[in-house]
Amino acid sequence: MTIITRSYAIIKATDVCVNTATCTQVITVFDNTPPSITCPANITVTCADMVPAPDIGSVTANDNCAGTVTVTHVGDVVSNQSCANKFTITRTYKAVDVCGNSATCTQIITIFDDTPPSITCPPAVTVSCASLVPAPNIGLVIASDNCGGAVTITHEGDVISNQICANQFTITRTYKAVDLCGNTATCTQVITVFDNTAPTLTCPVNVTVSCANMIPAPDPSWVITSDNCGGTVTVIHLGDMVSNQTCDNQFTITRTYRATDLCGNTATCTQIITVFDGTPPSITCPANVTVTCANLVPAPNIGSVTASDNCGGAVTITHMGDVISNQTCANNYTLTRTYKATDVCGNSATCTQVITVFDNTTPSITCPVNVTVPCANQVPVPNTGSVVASDNCSGTVTVTHEGDVISNQICDNKYTITRTYKAVDLCGNTATCTQIITVFDNTPPSITCPVNVTVSCANMVPAPDPSWIMPSDNCGGTDDGAPPNVFALQMSPYPAPVLYLRRTLGLSLRVRTAVVR
């Protein structure tokens, strides 16, 4: 603020003295008027990256007093933001004159993205089968946004139209792109499913049968099919054509089948069936058997043979004969029995039944009962006639004495004999049995003392004399073959001596003589 003091002089000549007077005017200069300022016009842009930078050169400012006016960018305030590219910027500029008076203005910058992203679907495709329709793949979709940033792609769904069968229809596949502010765009891919390929089929293999009644009935389930698109293939029998017939069981059948897939595509195949009867009848002999004896071999029996003909009719069965081989004895050999079956056309077949005669059963044998004797000289001699033997196949059984084994012997008349007999049948099968003969002498020897005597004096008592003793044993003999040994054991204070009779077995008999006083 500037203050100016201005003086004025007033001259008034009214008297002769020229008296004067003065006055002053004060002029005050005071600028408190802010400058005028005009911001750039408000604008709207679609993307955040399109917001212009602050520009003080675009601001218009004037001052009432002239002089320089300084313009500055005060700042931006963001509001109402709903996404990366939808918000409002309030941009403020300030003008300051040379006296510090200031004024501001604001520019409204609106960012509003309502532009959808761009999206390009995969190209249209045609496939032959529904199973070949590609799965939705957002990776094949190309999308971009005018403001940049991520674009989210989703598969919105498939719409099927123009369907006339399982593999002929149109799919309209829709993808959607969404930018950061929710703006969306869609595109569609057209997938055409068109099956015009016929199914493949393989007829049953050609067959030859012997008889007309063996021709297999038509059976579509025997036909092997497949379709390029999978799914059910329907097979039907179109018919049989007979040719080259010379008799009821000699001709050719051409059998035709047709396969149709789900979309009506068809294909055919043929099976050749040849009827030619050159097959002999079947024949089954009785099962092979093994018997133990020749007398058990069954007689030939055509009733036990099973026979049939592939074309039916009577079958005649005959017994062709028996052949014996590998015979080693009366009950060890092989018999091969042959039967023949002949059908009404003269075709024949044979079978054999093998009858094995194999005697491996040992004869039965029973030894004499076990015995116990008191003396070795009483042991019975071996006697095959006392052995009882028989064979399962009859015939002679030979019995032999195999030997005696002595065990547990403690003296001549105390031991055990194990006597073995063997029985052998006509085929060499053997069996043995044993008889136990126990020799066990537990009988003491007998002894007879001299007759009693009476003497009158002690000095007349006869001296002991074992030779007066008469001993004997039930088995006879002793261990050395001599008579039993008699000896005086002692003389007691009494006139009667004590005598002992000793034997090999250790048995003894003590006898005291009596003396009459």
C-alpha positions in Angstrom: 0.0 0.0 0.0 1.3 3.4 -1.0 0.4 6.8 0.7 0.8 10.0 -1.3 0.7 13.4 0.6 0.0 16.2 -1.9 0.3 20.0 -0.8 -1.4 22.9 -2.4 -0.5 26.8 -1.9 -3.2 29.3 -2.1 -2.3 32.9 -2.6 -4.8 35.5 -1.8 -4.0 39.0 -2.3 -6.5 40.8 -0.3 -4.4 43.0 1.8 -1.3 44.9 1.4 0.6 42.4 3.5 0.1 39.5 1.2 -1.0 37.0 3.8 -1.0 33.3 2.5 -2.5 29.9 3.5 -1.8 26.2 2.5 -3.7 22.7 2.5 -2.7 19.1 1.9 -4.5 16.2 0.1 -3.6 12.7 1.1 -4.0 10.0 -1.7 -3.8 6.4 -0.5 -2.9 3.6 -3.0 -4.1 0.2 -1.6 -4.5 -2.9 -4.0 -6.5 -5.7 -2.3 -8.2 -6.9 -5.4 -7.2 -10.5 -6.3 -6.3 -11.2 -9.9 -8.8 -13.0 -12.2 -8.0 -16.6 -13.1 -9.6 -18.9 -15.6 -8.8 -22.6 -15.6 -8.8 -24.9 -18.7 -12.2 -26.1 -19.6 -13.5 -29.3 -17.9 -12.8 -32.4 -19.9 -13.8 -36.1 -20.0 -11.3 -38.9 -21.0 -11.9 -42.6 -21.3 -8.7 -44.0 -19.6 -6.6 -43.0 -16.7 -3.5 -42.9 -18.9 -5.2 -40.2 -21.0 -5.5 -37.7 -18.1 -3.5 -34.5 -19.2 -0.6 -33.4 -17.1 -1.1 -30.1 -15.1 -0.3 -27.2 -17.4 -0.1 -23.7 -16.0 0.3 -22.4 -19.6 -3.3 -23.3 -20.2 -4.5 -21.1 -17.3 -5.5 -17.4 -18.1 -4.8 -14.9 -15.3 -5.1 -11.0 -15.2 -4.7 -8.4 -12.5 -6.6 -5.1 -12.1 -3.3 -3.3 -11.5 -1.4 -4.8 -14.3 1.9 -6.3 -13.4 3.0 -10.0 -13.4 0.6 -12.6 -12.2 2.2 -15.9 -11.1 0.2 -19.1 -11.7 0.9 -22.4 -9.9 -0.7 -25.9 -9.8 -2.0 -26.4 -6.4 -2.8 -30.2 -6.7 -5.3 -32.8 -7.9 -8.0 -34.4 -5.7 -9.4 -37.8 -6.9 -13.0 -38.7 -6.0 -15.9 -41.0 -7.0 -13.5 -43.7 -8.1 -15.3 -47.0 -8.9 -12.5 -48.7 -11.0 -9.2 -48.0 -12.5 -10.7 -46.0 -15.3 -13.7 -44.4 -13.6 -13.1 -41.5 -11.3 -13.1 -37.7 -11.0 -10.0 -35.4 -10.7 -10.5 -31.9 -9.3 -7.4 -30.0 -10.4 -6.7 -26.6 -8.7 -4.6 -23.7 -10.1 -3.7 -20.4 -8.1 -2.9 -16.9 -9.4 -1.0 -14.5 -7.2 -0.4 -10.7 -8.2 2.5 -8.6 -7.2 0.8 -7.6 -4.0 0.2 -11.1 -2.9 -3.5 -11.1 -3.7 -4.5 -14.5 -5.0 -7.3 -16.3 -6.6 -7.9 -20.0 -7.5 -9.9 -22.0 -10.1 -10.6 -25.6 -10.6 -10.7 -27.9 -13.6 -12.8 -31.0 -13.5 -11.3 -34.0 -15.3 -13.7 -36.9 -15.6 -12.3 -40.4 -16.4 -15.1 -42.6 -17.6 -14.3 -45.8 -19.5 -17.4 -47.2 -21.1 -15.7 -48.7 -24.1 -15.9 -52.5 -24.1 -12.8 -54.5 -24.7 -12.2 -56.1 -28.1 -12.5 -59.9 -28.3 -11.7 -62.4 -31.1 -13.0 -66.0 -30.8 -11.2 -69.1 -32.3 -12.1 -69.7 -35.9 -15.1 -71.8 -36.8 -14.4 -75.5 -37.1 -16.1 -78.7 -38.5 -15.6 -82.1 -36.8 -17.0 -85.4 -37.8 -18.1 -86.6 -34.3 -19.5 -85.1 -31.1 -16.6 -86.7 -29.2 -14.2 -84.5 -31.3 -15.8 -81.2 -30.3 -13.0 -79.3 -28.7 -13.5 -78.3 -25.1 -13.9 -74.6 -24.4 -10.5 -73.0 -24.2 -10.2 -69.4 -23.1 -6.5 -69.6 -24.0 -7.5 -69.5 -27.7 -9.5 -66.3 -27.3 -7.7 -63.0 -28.1 -8.8 -59.9 -26.1 -7.5 -56.4 -25.4 -8.8 -53.2 -23.8 -8.6 -49.6 -25.0 -7.3 -48.7 -21.5 -4.9 -51.6 -21.3 -4.9 -53.7 -18.1 -6.1 -57.2 -17.6 -9.1 -58.5 -19.5 -10.9 -61.5 -18.0 -12.2 -64.1 -20.5 -15.0 -66.6 -19.6 -16.8 -69.3 -21.5 -20.5 -68.2 -21.4 -21.9 -71.4 -22.8 -22.7 -73.5 -25.9 -26.0 -73.5 -27.8 -26.8 -76.5 -29.9 -29.0 -76.1 -33.0 -29.9 -77.9 -36.2 -29.4 -81.3 -34.6 -30.7 -84.2 -36.7 -28.7 -87.0 -35.0 -26.1 -87.6 -32.3 -23.3 -86.5 -34.6 -24.9 -83.9 -36.9 -25.6 -80.5 -35.2 -24.2 -77.0 -34.8 -22.7 -75.5 -31.6 -22.6 -71.8 -31.1 -20.0 -71.2 -28.4 -19.9 -67.8 -26.7 -17.0 -66.3 -24.9 -17.1 -63.0 -22.9 -14.4 -60.5 -22.2 -14.6 -58.1 -19.2 -12.3 -55.2 -18.6 -11.2 -53.7 -15.3 -14.3 -51.4 -15.2 -16.8 -54.2 -16.1 -17.3 -53.3 -19.7 -18.0 -56.4 -21.6 -17.9 -57.8 -25.1 -18.7 -61.2 -26.5 -17.8 -63.3 -29.5 -19.0 -66.6 -30.9 -17.3 -69.6 -32.4 -19.4 -71.9 -34.6 -18.5 -75.6 -34.3 -20.2 -77.8 -36.9 -20.5 -81.5 -36.1 -21.1 -83.5 -39.3 -20.8 -87.3 -39.5 -21.0 -88.7 -43.0 -18.6 -91.7 -42.5 -20.1 -95.2 -42.7 -19.4 -97.5 -39.8 -17.0 -100.4 -40.2 -18.2 -104.0 -39.7 -16.6 -107.4 -39.8 -18.9 -110.4 -40.5 -18.4 -113.7 -38.6 -15.6 -115.7 -40.2 -16.5 -118.1 -43.0 -17.3 -121.5 -41.7 -17.7 -125.0 -43.0 -20.3 -127.3 -41.3 -20.9 -130.9 -41.9 -24.7 -130.9 -41.9 -27.6 -128.6 -42.9 -28.9 -128.7 -39.3 -25.6 -127.3 -38.1 -25.9 -124.1 -40.1 -25.7 -121.3 -37.4 -28.8 -119.1 -37.2 -28.2 -115.5 -38.3 -27.0 -113.5 -35.3 -26.1 -109.9 -35.7 -24.4 -110.0 -32.3 -21.6 -112.0 -34.0 -20.9 -109.0 -36.3 -18.0 -106.9 -35.0 -18.7 -103.2 -35.6 -17.2 -99.9 -34.9 -18.0 -96.3 -35.8 -15.7 -93.4 -36.2 -17.9 -91.5 -33.7 -18.5 -94.4 -31.4 -22.0 -94.9 -30.1 -24.4 -97.7 -30.9 -24.2 -99.3 -34.3 -27.3 -101.3 -35.3 -26.8 -104.5 -37.2 -29.5 -106.4 -39.1 -29.5 -109.6 -41.2 -30.4 -108.8 -44.8 -30.7 -112.4 -46.0 -29.1 -115.6 -47.1 -28.5 -116.7 -50.7 -28.0 -120.5 -51.4 -25.8 -121.6 -54.3 -23.8 -124.7 -55.6 -26.2 -127.1 -54.0 -25.5 -130.8 -54.8 -27.4 -132.5 -52.0 -29.1 -131.7 -48.7 -25.8 -131.4 -46.9 -23.6 -129.9 -49.7 -24.1 -126.3 -50.7 -23.0 -122.7 -50.1 -24.8 -119.9 -48.2 -23.9 -116.2 -48.7 -25.2 -114.4 -45.7 -25.3 -110.6 -45.7 -25.4 -108.2 -42.7 -25.9 -104.4 -42.7 -24.6 -101.9 -40.1 -26.2 -98.5 -39.5 -24.7 -95.8 -37.3 -26.6 -93.2 -35.3 -26.7 -90.8 -38.2 -27.9 -93.3 -40.8 -24.6 -94.1 -42.5 -24.5 -97.7 -43.6 -22.1 -100.5 -44.6 -22.6 -104.2 -45.4 -20.5 -107.4 -45.2 -21.0 -111.1 -46.1 -20.2 -114.4 -44.5 -19.7 -117.6 -46.5 -21.1 -120.8 -44.9 -20.1 -124.0 -46.6 -22.1 -127.2 -45.9 -20.0 -130.3 -46.5 -20.6 -133.6 -44.7 -17.3 -135.5 -44.5 -17.2 -135.9 -40.7 -17.1 -139.3 -39.1 -19.3 -139.9 -36.1 -18.1 -139.1 -32.6 -17.4 -142.0 -30.3 -16.5 -142.2 -26.7 -15.2 -145.4 -25.1 -15.8 -146.3 -21.5 -13.3 -144.6 -19.3 -9.9 -146.2 -18.8 -9.9 -148.5 -15.8 -7.3 -150.2 -13.6 -8.1 -153.5 -12.0 -5.9 -155.5 -9.7 -6.6 -159.0 -11.0 -7.1 -160.6 -14.4 -10.5 -162.0 -13.3 -11.7 -158.5 -12.7 -11.3 -157.4 -16.4 -14.8 -156.3 -17.6 -16.2 -158.1 -20.6 -16.6 -156.0 -23.9 -19.8 -154.0 -23.7 -21.0 -151.9 -26.7 -23.7 -150.6 -24.5 -21.1 -148.6 -22.6 -19.9 -146.9 -25.7 -21.4 -143.4 -26.5 -21.6 -142.5 -30.1 -23.4 -139.8 -32.1 -23.3 -138.4 -35.7 -23.0 -134.8 -36.6 -25.8 -135.1 -39.0 -28.0 -137.4 -36.9 -29.1 -140.9 -38.0 -28.2 -144.3 -36.7 -24.7 -145.1 -35.6 -23.5 -148.8 -35.5 -21.0 -149.8 -32.7 -18.8 -152.9 -32.9 -16.1 -154.4 -30.7 -13.0 -154.7 -32.8 -10.9 -156.7 -30.4 -8.5 -156.7 -27.4 -4.7 -156.5 -27.5 -2.6 -157.5 -24.5 0.8 -155.9 -24.0 3.4 -155.3 -21.3 2.6 -158.5 -19.5 5.0 -159.4 -16.7 2.9 -161.8 -14.8 -0.6 -163.3 -14.6 -2.0 -160.1 -13.1 0.3 -157.4 -14.5 -0.4 -156.4 -18.1 -2.2 -153.8 -20.3 -5.3 -154.6 -22.4 -6.2 -152.2 -25.2 -9.8 -152.7 -26.2 -11.0 -151.1 -29.5 -14.6 -150.1 -30.5 -15.7 -148.7 -33.8 -18.7 -146.4 -34.7 -20.0 -146.2 -38.3 -22.6 -143.7 -39.4 -25.2 -144.1 -42.2 -22.8 -142.6 -44.7 -20.0 -145.0 -44.0 -17.9 -142.5 -42.1 -16.3 -144.3 -39.1 -14.3 -143.6 -36.1 -12.7 -145.7 -33.4 -11.8 -145.3 -29.8 -9.8 -147.4 -27.3 -10.3 -148.2 -23.7 -7.1 -149.0 -21.8 -7.7 -151.6 -19.1 -4.6 -151.9 -16.9 -4.3 -155.0 -14.9 -1.9 -154.2 -12.1 -1.6 -156.3 -9.0 0.4 -154.4 -6.4 -1.6 -155.6 -3.5 0.5 -157.7 -1.1 -0.9 -161.1 -0.1 -2.3 -161.5 3.4 -0.2 -163.5 5.8 -0.9 -164.6 9.4 1.9 -166.2 11.5 1.3 -168.8 14.2 0.5 -167.3 17.5 3.3 -166.2 19.8 4.4 -168.9 22.3 6.5 -169.1 25.5 8.5 -172.3 26.3 10.6 -172.9 29.4 13.5 -174.6 27.6 15.5 -174.1 24.4 15.0 -177.7 23.5 11.2 -177.0 23.4 11.4 -174.3 20.8 9.2 -175.4 17.9 10.9 -175.9 14.5 9.8 -173.5 11.7 6.7 -174.7 10.0 5.4 -172.9 6.8 2.3 -175.1 7.0 1.2 -173.3 10.2 1.2 -170.0 8.3 -2.1 -168.8 6.8 -1.7 -166.9 3.5 -4.1 -165.7 0.7 -4.0 -163.3 -2.3 -6.6 -160.8 -3.6 -6.2 -162.3 -7.0 -6.3 -165.9 -5.9 -3.6 -168.1 -7.3 -0.8 -169.8 -5.4 0.9 -167.9 -2.6 4.4 -169.3 -1.7 5.3 -169.1 2.0 8.9 -169.3 3.2 10.7 -169.2 6.5 12.9 -166.1 6.3 14.9 -166.8 9.5 15.0 -166.5 13.3 16.6 -163.6 15.2 17.6 -164.2 18.8 17.6 -161.2 21.2 17.6 -160.4 24.9 19.6 -163.6 25.7 20.9 -163.9 29.3 21.4 -167.7 29.5 20.8 -170.9 27.5 17.1 -170.9 28.4 16.2 -167.2 28.7 16.0 -165.3 25.3 13.6 -164.2 22.6 13.3 -165.6 19.1 11.7 -163.4 16.4 10.7 -165.8 13.6 9.9 -164.3 10.2 7.8 -165.9 7.5 7.3 -164.4 4.0 4.4 -164.8 1.5 4.9 -164.2 -2.3 2.0 -164.0 -4.8 2.2 -164.8 -8.5 3.3 -161.2 -9.3 6.0 -161.0 -6.8 4.1 -158.9 -4.2 5.3 -159.9 -0.8 4.2 -159.6 2.8 5.8 -160.8 6.0 4.7 -161.7 9.5 6.6 -162.5 12.7 6.1 -165.0 15.5 7.6 -164.2 18.9 8.9 -167.3 20.7 9.9 -166.6 24.3 12.3 -169.1 26.0 11.9 -168.4 29.7 13.1 -171.0 32.4 12.0 -169.9 35.9 11.7 -173.5 37.3 14.3 -174.4 40.0 16.2 -177.7 39.8 15.1 -180.6 42.0 17.4 -182.2 44.6 17.3 -185.4 46.6 19.5 -185.6 49.7 20.9 -188.8 51.1 18.5 -190.7 53.4 18.3 -189.7 56.9 20.6 -191.7 59.3 21.0 -192.1 63.0 24.4 -192.5 64.6 25.2 -192.9 68.3 28.1 -190.6 68.5 29.1 -187.2 67.2 32.3 -188.6 65.8 30.3 -191.0 63.8 28.5 -188.1 61.8 29.5 -188.7 58.2 31.4 -186.0 56.5 29.4 -183.9 53.9 29.7 -185.5 50.5 28.0 -183.7 47.6 28.3 -186.9 45.5 25.5 -188.3 47.7 23.1 -185.7 46.3 20.9 -186.6 43.4 20.1 -183.3 41.5 18.1 -182.8 38.3 16.8 -179.8 36.2 13.6 -179.4 34.0 15.8 -178.2 31.1 18.7 -180.6 31.8 22.3 -179.7 31.8 24.0 -176.5 33.2 25.9 -173.7 31.6 28.8 -176.1 30.8 26.8 -179.2 30.0 27.7 -180.9 33.3 25.2 -182.0 36.0 24.1 -179.4 38.5 26.9 -178.5 40.9 26.3 -179.4 44.6 28.5 -178.2 47.4 28.6 -177.7 51.1 28.1 -174.1 52.0 28.7 -174.3 55.8 28.7 -176.4 58.8 26.5 -175.1 61.6 26.9 -175.9 65.2 24.2 -178.3 64.6 24.9 -181.7 63.3 23.0 -181.0 60.1 25.0 -179.4 57.3 23.5 -176.9 54.8 23.9 -177.8 51.1 23.3 -175.7 48.0 22.5 -176.8 44.5 23.8 -174.1 42.0 22.6 -173.7 38.4 23.6 -171.5 35.5 20.5 -169.4 35.9 21.5 -168.5 39.4 18.6 -170.3 41.0 19.5 -172.4 44.1 17.8 -174.8 46.5 19.0 -175.0 50.1 18.5 -178.2 51.9 19.2 -179.0 55.6 19.6 -182.5 56.6 17.9 -183.8 59.6 19.8 -185.9 62.2 18.0 -188.0 64.6 19.7 -188.0 68.1 
